[in-house]
């Protein structure tokens, strides 16, 4: 009976802890709206609730679509046999010439997915397809956010290779939920991105440079804390879950010296900048008199309760 109880708690925790966390993804899209210039901000502000809610649609699809998982990460170590990260062709067609598509999908395709979703957003602006503008804006924000997470750029994505199982959700879900109310998420105004694909690769390289710090800082803290101090039962979303204790989370957050806040700030500014750049590239269509959009997308109604994520489970 006790074993079943603990298993049920784990299931609840897994449903709560996905990707940046539903909480962080929504917050990122929400704040990105306020970084847009006035010509664009009115449309986004009038639809901010929908853009915020749809920020988690790609994560929902991970429970129903086997093609979705690779769009959220890239395991850069698998390419280092070729030399450096810079040896990976940044264009999809050239990457497929050098590596088999099967290998690319296995290793993750997040920078290419960012660019693909950006191009879809440009087209939506050009055709003034307002529902698709919202859909692709929200999902572009999701993929950009994932690329800003260091553990989305490594095979050791959950510390499973270094006996740090669970660090993925700890870094990108637990910490933002605990501390983001104290973050400064007003990031200034969006700027034009000349080369969206190159920028996506810049994001990935930035994130990958932080992987060692994310892991080594937690490993050092783990040696300093007793096992009984490291984890505890806490209440989240009206559920009791077994996870990292508040004390341990505070120590980890402080030891990283603002890393999570800085990554969220950069994410927000870049999300807004990608939206703004897509609008500029599409010819700056006039969106000022568009009424609030009511979504009819079936994706809004996907129920993931009791379903297992397809592919690798990053939060366990």
Protein Blocks (a to p, Z undefined) as FASTA:
>chain_A
ZZmmmmmmmmmmmmmmgcjbjklmmmmmmmmmmmpcfklmmmmmmmmmmmmmmmmmmmmm
mmmpmklmmmmgccfklmmmnopaklpcfbfklmmmmpcfklmmmnopklmmmmmmmmmm
mmmmmnopaklmmmmmmmmmmmmmmmmpmklmcfklnopmnopghjlmmmmmmmmmmmmm
mpcfbgbjadddfblmlmmmmmmmmmmmmmmmmmmmmmmmmmmpcfklmpccddeehiac
ddddfklmmmmmmmnnomlmmmmmmmmmmmmmmmmmmmmmnoppafklpccdddfbfklm
ccfehiacehjdfkZZ
